[in-house]
């Protein structure tokens, strides 16, 4: 049965809650410890980006079933300033804030599927999927 | 406040204190019928008080008497709609202190607000008995209910605030408690981190570590992250900052407690920890630190 949950990301304590919810979903899907840690870490990066760069937003957690495969899809959305140059933003070491500049690229590497849409002045949507 | 007749005076809060209130009979009723109001209010409170163990009846009576007195004095000003005004200061202070003590004693918000709301029936009864014109009764009841609602809400707000203060204090205590720096050996410190390493935590961790390095003159500090559930780029950045700061103080850091899943995640994230010595367990890190100091452990 598919399970969907939407959560607000408005403060750094929300980031912690997102991590916990993602971990819970991953455990229920029967993810191994490594897969759990990967998706939780990716969620942590993206949730913090939503908060720090997007000015807050939401995340939707969805369980997926594709034949025998089970997965977890996370959709991060914000109505922030958007990303002018996505390729640059994905480059390791690039940061417009004060971070390490590894978060977005790292999240992409930690997920099996990664999709990013961003319109300057309108917002950003990032979708990641991790399959079991 | 002087009676300004038809002139409308807007206060800082944007409310109009003089509207409708100049003709109210409530101040007069509070003054002349204080004793009856008090006893009826008391009965009302005792009847609704389901938590007899939490507060003594005598204490409740004293609170009621004192509160009613302050209410009467404040009401004599004629201002019944703006309880933020200076003439209501003493009422506000007393109400705040009552709410705080209710919160500490374990009352619910409803029970706290009932302290105020239960005054409605005695006051309304009085208004109905003493006034005869239905429109006037309606107006007066409206004013009374408006005033008591505001006071009730204020009581709940004060209650809420005192709860939030408790949470805040606990958070601070937890932060202090959860970052102990322990001396493992002469010149070797350990810092077990448990929980989420956010910016505020890092600040506390860094401060206590650097302080302890100075105090003990330690050369090696082991930061153990076994209890950190998620290591993302922000956590890594905070760790690296702490390591760099310790290095500036002349101490080398070893990061221990890196579990297999964390190691894999760090690799995928692309975080460069090559400048930092890392070990899987605190025991390994401790052995390494001892070796650096030229100490060896032998079994007898």
Interface residues (C-beta under 8 A of the other chain):
Chain A: X12 X16 X19 X23 X33 X34 X36 X37 X38 X40 X41 X44 X45 X48 X92 X99 X100 X102 X103 X105 X106 X109 X110
Chain B: X196 X198 X199 X229 X230 X231 X232 X233 X234 X236 X237 X260 X261 X262 X264 X265 X268 X269 X270 X271
